[in-house]
Amino acid sequence: MAKTSEHHHKLTNGVGKCSVPMWVGGLPGGFCDQPAFGKRPPCDEWRDAYTGERHRLDGKFNGYTPGLACPAHGGPDCPEIHIVFDAPPGPEGAQFVEVEDATGASIRFGEWRERPDGLWSLSFPASQN
């Protein structure tokens, strides 16, 4: 079976690849490789007295996860970024307030730059997929 790579253990621009091994017909079939946003959080487990199988109390995937995990295999969901305005879009326009993470905490995102045409832009690097 293949070994996990760096992208199965490290996030690049906030995303990596799921490290859960996949099987085809009882033989190794590579890794899940879906986008992953972190490691599966630890959780208490219980063992089925009849089958001996371990189950997580949070109900998430209980199989082997050597590194990062996609949301389907118990990893964190894709983080959200909220660009906040003081009103909905409309003919009068809305003014920018701030950029927040999913918890509502203000984050610095990009850099404000004045353009030659007199407008301003919030500039940030494009995702490198």
C-alpha positions, 0 to 999 in steps of 0.5 A, spaced: 500 500 500 502 507 498 504 511 504 501 517 506 504 524 503 505 530 506 499 533 503 495 528 508 498 531 514 499 538 513 494 544 510 496 548 505 492 554 504 488 551 509 486 545 506 490 538 505 487 531 503 484 526 507 488 520 509 483 515 510 485 508 507 480 506 502 480 498 500 477 495 493 475 488 493 479 487 500 486 490 497 489 497 498 486 502 493 489 508 495 486 514 500 480 518 500 484 524 498 477 528 498 479 536 501 480 535 508 481 542 513 484 538 519 485 532 523 479 528 526 478 531 533 479 526 539 473 523 542 471 518 547 469 511 545 465 505 547 466 498 545 460 493 542 460 487 547 458 483 542 462 485 536 468 488 539 467 494 534 469 501 537 464 506 536 465 514 537 460 517 542 460 523 537 457 518 532 463 520 527 467 515 522 471 510 527 476 507 522 483 508 522 485 516 520 493 517 520 493 524 518 488 529 516 480 527 515 475 530 510 468 532 513 465 525 511 471 521 515 470 525 521 474 531 520 472 539 521 467 542 516 470 547 511 471 554 515 467 559 513 469 567 512 464 572 512 464 579 509 460 583 513 456 589 510 451 594 514 445 593 509 443 588 503 445 589 496 440 594 493 440 601 489 443 605 495 449 600 496 451 597 502 458 599 506 463 594 508 464 593 515 469 587 516 471 580 515 470 575 520 471 568 521 465 563 523 466 564 530 464 572 529 472 574 530 474 579 526 480 577 522 485 581 517 484 578 510 488 581 504 490 588 503 487 594 502 490 598 496 488 604 492 487 603 485 489 609 479 482 610 478 480 612 485 477 606 487 479 601 493 480 594 492 481 588 498 486 584 494 488 577 497 492 571 493 488 567 489 487 559 491 492 555 488 489 548 487 
